[in-house]
Each structure stands twice: as C-alpha cells, then as structure tokens.
Amino acid sequence: MNTLDLFRLDGKVAVVTGAGRGLGREMAIALAEAGADVVITSREMAHAEPVAEEIAKLSGRRVLPVVADVASPEDVRRMVDTTCRELGGLDILVNNAGVNIRHLAHEYAMEEWNTIITTNVTGVFLCCQAVLPKMMAQKSGRIINVGSMMGVVGMPLRVPYSASKGAVHQMTRTLSLEVAKYGITVNAIAPGPFLTEMNRQVIDQPEVYNFFVERIPLGRWAEPHELRGVVVFLASEASNYITGSVIMVDGGWTAQ
C-alpha cells in the first residue's frame, strides 16, 4: 500500500458537530477532501447549509446539513439516525461543538457556567453515547474530541472553559479503554491559539493578542486550516495504533 493511501477516507461517513464555522468547518473540509461523506451540524440551518453546499462543490462528496444542539439528547439521537439513514452509516465522529464565555471566576452567572459545561462536556458525552452502539456493532470507528490547550494549562478568565476541556481530555482517555476491544479509537485534538471567530474578543485586543504571541514558541497564532492534517490523520488508517491520546496543536506552548 502506498503510504499516502493510509490517509484516504473513501467510503467513510463522518459527523462534525459545530461545523457551521471556524475549526469545525475546516475539519469538515479536510475529511471531505480525503474522501469521506460528511454531516455538518449546527444549531442553526442558516450556518450549516451554506457550509454543506460549499464543501459538496469543493470535494464532490455527499455533504448533509443537520440542525442539532449537542446538549439535547433528542437532537443527538436524531442526528445519528439521520446520518445512518441518509448516508448509509457512521464511521467518524468529530466532537467539535463548544462555547466559551470569559469572566473572572466570581462574576459567572450559574446559567453561564451551565451553558459551558453542558455544551462542552455533556454534549461530547451524549454524542459519544449515541454513536457507540453503531460503532461497536461494526467493530470499527473513530471518535475525535476537540479539547484545548486550556485543558492542560491555566489562564485567567477561563475557569469553566478550562474545566470543561480538562474533562474532555479525561473522557477521551477513559472511553478509549472501554471501546478498544471493539476496534474503536478515541483521541482528542487540543488546539492552542487559533484565529477563529470564537477568539475574536481576544484577537481584537492588540495587547492580549501579543501576550499570546510572546508565549508561543512558533511566534504566531495558527490559521484555521492548520488543523486539517491532524483530523485526517486521526480519522484514517494512518492512526490505527493510536488511542487515548491528546494531541497538542499549540505552536509549542505546552512544551515549555
């Protein structure tokens, strides 16, 4: 087999949550270009549908927009049922949907804490729970959770977000042990500073933007497309013997 063929995803079906923009959109593009049919989920069809159309034209793959709130068990079940019915299966789950709200710890309203934890932690769990029966039955599958550098290092104004991403990392490690015997791998990607809409509040403040740059060994923020390679790697046969890992994509921040 040619080495590059290990990265092909022909015949596979992938679900990418929160793919209506940002890193989710980039990962969906990458999976489709590698040969997978892809489901684009968002809480709003106005976000999911244009991205699905864009990726379908770009890749020639089947790309299906689905409205789903990952914090809703009913929505998640419907998402999985729709994927299997319309695309004929489900091989890859990318748990990307997430939110962040920045405050000092004592200023968070309980509603804000619950929003972050419910979306970033419970949402990942619900999606994993929903796809596992299918993956266990077929004795194969790839689950890729999107954690964060903030699940490893601390930074002010991010207590619930950091707690949520630390939980995602631990969920990844623990779940990988439960499902390895079924041929399912579970890994996480932990992005560092990426130039996305979620980070707009930081990017637009020069002093904060530069605070990050000064602490990144590569000396710059990442472009969203720089997450494409790692998601294809973890979704493909190239990573067959990797499970329970958290891969840092942070420009070297956590190496210090």
C-alpha positions in Angstrom: 0.0 0.0 0.0 1.2 3.5 -0.8 1.8 5.4 2.4 -0.5 8.3 1.3 -3.3 5.8 0.8 -3.4 5.3 4.5 -4.8 8.8 4.9 -7.7 8.2 2.4 -11.3 8.1 3.8 -13.1 6.8 0.8 -16.3 5.1 1.7 -16.4 6.6 5.2 -19.1 8.7 6.7 -18.2 11.5 9.2 -20.2 13.7 11.5 -18.6 17.0 12.5 -20.5 18.9 15.2 -20.4 22.7 15.3 -19.2 22.7 11.7 -21.0 25.8 10.6 -17.9 27.9 11.0 -14.4 28.1 12.5 -12.4 24.9 13.2 -15.4 22.7 12.6 -15.7 23.9 9.1 -12.0 23.4 8.4 -12.1 19.8 9.7 -15.2 19.0 7.7 -13.5 20.3 4.5 -10.4 18.1 5.3 -12.5 15.0 5.8 -14.4 15.5 2.6 -11.3 16.2 0.6 -9.9 12.9 2.0 -12.9 11.1 0.6 -15.5 11.0 3.3 -19.1 11.9 3.1 -19.8 14.4 5.8 -22.6 15.6 8.0 -22.4 19.3 9.0 -24.2 20.0 12.3 -25.1 23.4 13.8 -27.8 24.7 16.0 -29.0 26.8 13.0 -29.6 25.7 9.5 -28.5 29.1 8.3 -25.0 28.2 9.4 -24.9 24.5 8.4 -26.5 24.7 4.9 -24.1 27.1 3.2 -21.1 25.2 4.5 -22.5 21.9 3.4 -23.1 23.4 -0.1 -19.6 24.9 -0.2 -17.9 21.6 0.8 -20.0 19.5 -1.6 -19.0 21.7 -4.5 -15.4 21.7 -3.4 -15.0 18.0 -2.8 -17.7 16.3 -4.9 -18.7 14.3 -1.8 -22.2 13.9 -0.3 -22.5 16.6 2.4 -25.6 16.8 4.6 -26.5 19.7 6.8 -28.3 18.8 10.0 -29.7 21.0 12.8 -28.7 19.7 16.2 -28.0 21.0 19.7 -25.4 18.6 21.1 -26.8 19.4 24.6 -30.1 17.8 23.6 -30.3 14.0 23.8 -33.2 14.1 21.4 -31.3 16.2 18.8 -28.2 14.0 19.1 -30.2 10.8 18.6 -31.9 12.3 15.6 -28.5 13.5 14.2 -27.2 9.9 14.3 -30.4 8.4 12.9 -30.5 10.9 10.0 -26.8 10.2 9.2 -27.2 6.5 9.1 -30.5 6.7 7.1 -29.3 9.3 4.5 -25.6 8.4 4.1 -25.7 4.7 5.0 -23.6 4.5 8.1 -21.4 6.4 10.5 -17.7 5.8 10.9 -16.2 9.0 12.2 -17.4 11.4 14.9 -15.7 14.7 15.5 -17.0 16.4 18.7 -16.2 20.0 17.9 -19.2 22.0 19.1 -18.2 24.2 22.0 -18.7 27.6 23.6 -16.7 29.9 25.8 -17.6 32.9 28.0 -14.9 34.9 29.6 -15.2 36.4 33.1 -13.4 36.5 36.4 -14.5 33.4 38.3 -16.7 35.2 40.8 -18.6 37.0 38.1 -20.0 34.0 36.3 -23.7 33.6 36.5 -24.8 30.0 37.1 -26.5 30.0 33.8 -23.2 30.8 32.0 -21.4 28.0 33.9 -24.1 25.5 33.0 -24.1 26.6 29.3 -20.4 26.0 29.0 -20.3 22.7 30.9 -23.5 21.3 29.2 -22.3 22.1 25.7 -18.6 21.3 26.1 -18.8 18.2 28.3 -22.3 16.8 28.3 -22.6 17.4 24.6 -19.4 15.4 23.9 -20.7 12.6 26.1 -24.1 12.5 24.5 -22.6 12.3 21.0 -20.2 9.5 22.0 -23.0 7.6 23.7 -25.2 7.9 20.6 -22.7 6.6 18.1 -21.2 3.8 20.2 -23.8 1.2 19.5 -23.4 1.6 15.8 -19.6 1.5 16.0 -19.5 -1.4 18.4 -21.7 -3.4 16.2 -19.5 -2.8 13.1 -16.3 -3.2 15.3 -14.8 -0.1 14.0 -15.0 3.6 14.4 -13.1 6.9 15.1 -14.1 9.3 17.8 -12.2 12.6 17.8 -12.9 15.0 20.6 -11.8 18.6 20.4 -10.2 19.6 23.7 -8.0 22.6 24.2 -4.6 23.7 25.3 -6.7 25.3 28.2 -7.4 21.8 29.4 -3.8 21.5 30.2 -2.6 24.9 31.3 -4.3 27.6 33.3 -5.2 31.1 32.2 -7.4 33.8 33.9 -11.0 34.4 32.7 -11.5 30.8 31.6 -12.3 28.7 34.7 -15.4 26.9 33.4 -13.9 26.6 29.9 -10.7 25.1 31.2 -12.6 22.8 33.5 -14.7 21.6 30.5 -11.7 20.9 28.3 -9.9 19.1 31.0 -13.0 16.9 31.4 -13.0 16.3 27.6 -9.3 15.1 27.8 -10.1 12.7 30.6 -13.3 11.5 28.9 -11.2 10.7 25.9 -8.6 8.7 27.8 -11.2 6.7 29.8 -13.6 6.0 26.9 -10.7 4.8 24.8 -10.1 2.0 27.3 -13.7 0.9 27.3 -14.1 0.6 23.5 -10.6 -0.5 22.3 -11.8 -4.2 22.1 -14.4 -3.1 19.5 -11.8 -1.6 17.2 -12.8 1.9 18.1 -10.2 4.6 18.7 -10.9 7.7 20.8 -8.5 10.6 20.6 -8.5 14.3 21.2 -7.1 17.3 19.5 -6.1 20.2 21.8 -5.8 23.4 19.8 -3.8 26.4 21.1 -4.4 29.9 19.9 -6.2 29.8 16.5 -7.5 32.8 14.5 -11.2 31.9 14.8 -14.4 33.8 15.4 -14.6 32.3 18.9 -11.4 34.2 19.7 -12.5 37.4 18.1 -12.7 39.1 21.6 -9.0 38.3 22.1 -7.8 38.9 18.6 -9.2 42.4 18.5 -7.2 43.5 21.6 -3.6 44.1 20.5 -2.1 43.8 24.0 -3.9 40.5 24.6 -3.1 39.2 21.1 0.6 40.0 21.6 0.5 38.4 25.1 -0.2 35.1 23.4 2.3 35.5 20.6 5.1 36.2 23.1 4.4 32.8 24.7 4.1 30.7 21.5 7.5 29.3 20.5 6.5 29.4 16.8 5.8 33.1 17.3 2.3 33.4 15.8 -1.3 32.4 16.1 -2.4 29.4 14.0 -4.6 29.7 10.9 -7.7 27.6 11.0 -6.6 25.4 8.0 -3.7 24.2 10.1 -6.0 21.8 12.0 -6.9 19.9 8.8 -4.0 17.5 8.7 -4.3 16.2 12.3 -8.1 15.4 11.9 -7.5 13.4 8.8 -4.7 11.6 10.5 -6.8 10.6 13.5 -9.8 9.7 11.2 -7.8 7.5 8.9 -5.9 4.2 8.9 -2.7 6.1 9.4 -3.5 6.3 13.1 -4.7 2.7 13.6 -2.5 2.1 16.7 -3.2 5.4 18.4 -5.9 5.7 21.0 -6.4 7.5 24.3 -4.1 10.3 23.1 -4.5 14.1 23.4 -2.5 15.7 20.5 -1.4 19.3 21.2 -1.7 21.7 18.3 -0.5 24.8 20.1 2.7 26.1 18.4 4.8 24.6 21.3 3.1 26.5 24.1 2.7 23.4 26.4 6.2 22.2 25.6 7.7 24.9 27.8 
